[in-house]
Amino acid sequence: MADRDYYEVLGVARDATPEQIKKAYRGLARKHHPDANPGDKTAEKKFKEVQNAYDILSDPEKKAKFDQFGHAAFEGGGPFGPRGGASEWAARQGGGAGFENIDLSSFFGPGAGGNAGQEAGGGMFEEIISRMRGGERQGRRRPPQREPETAEAAITIPFLTAVQGGETSIDLQRDGGPRETKVIKIPAGLESGKKIRLKGQGSPDQQVDLIITVTVEPHPYFSRDGRDLSVEVPITVAEAILGVRVEVPTLDGLKTMPIPAGTSSGQKLRLRGQGVAASKNHPVGDLYIIPKVVVPKTVDEESKKLIEQFAARNPAQPRENRW
């Protein structure tokens, strides 16, 4: 059975635009896809036929060859291959005279008569035939592969899901089809602006990849720097001076830790291994506790006198040589 015309396979006119070709292909691919027709050999054959037609007509270079030479352009290595030979090529270019009526002297130049001309001509002629039949395949450049089609979506995920990893869901409505909810796995350590690629999930026929851009919600008290987390812990003046044991938040819940005597605001105390969870290419991060000394806005007269006495007994120059 002869090969069908690719335009006929897709059901489009020969002057169809690339958008019309793509639309026709996607509709037929969805209709005949093996996943939608399990065990149906006829549908499988039609799907391959549609795929082959689209591969040709969606590529400008291949489409031009098909428009000029038909199926012969892709048989035996190109329009000059064994089944699309030189006689057929000559007939397409200049009528039905055939290859035997071509004047080969144009290949060899003037004065190339006799045996010398035959020898020179024979060598060049063999080279031409070799090229026609794909004899120099190794030197031929392969056409660039098309990038797969993609669809885009966006999600916002909780801070702790991004830090620890987990799952979230997204509502999708593809090509006017029914709305559906899809569960997505979130790797530990994902940051805002990163993209997740779901292969074949951008269209019902699984021919389009889905690219999801992620935004991470801020946390009420944790902040993040790479793989490390930090949290501010308020303490009193007396606790900063004398030291104290306080409960601090971690990803695993509240934990008790000491604040050393003489701790100043902004000083960092590290809890190893309590930051962003480890992933394939990154180790676990750390959690930094940052004490923040909170001073009362109002004090009584007696307290002021005690503070003055304290300052006199414990002189300090925190800004000395600072600037």
Order of alpha helices (4+ residues) and beta strands (2+ residues): alpha-alpha-alpha-alpha-alpha-alpha-alpha-beta-alpha-beta-beta-beta-beta-beta-beta-alpha-beta-beta-beta-beta-alpha
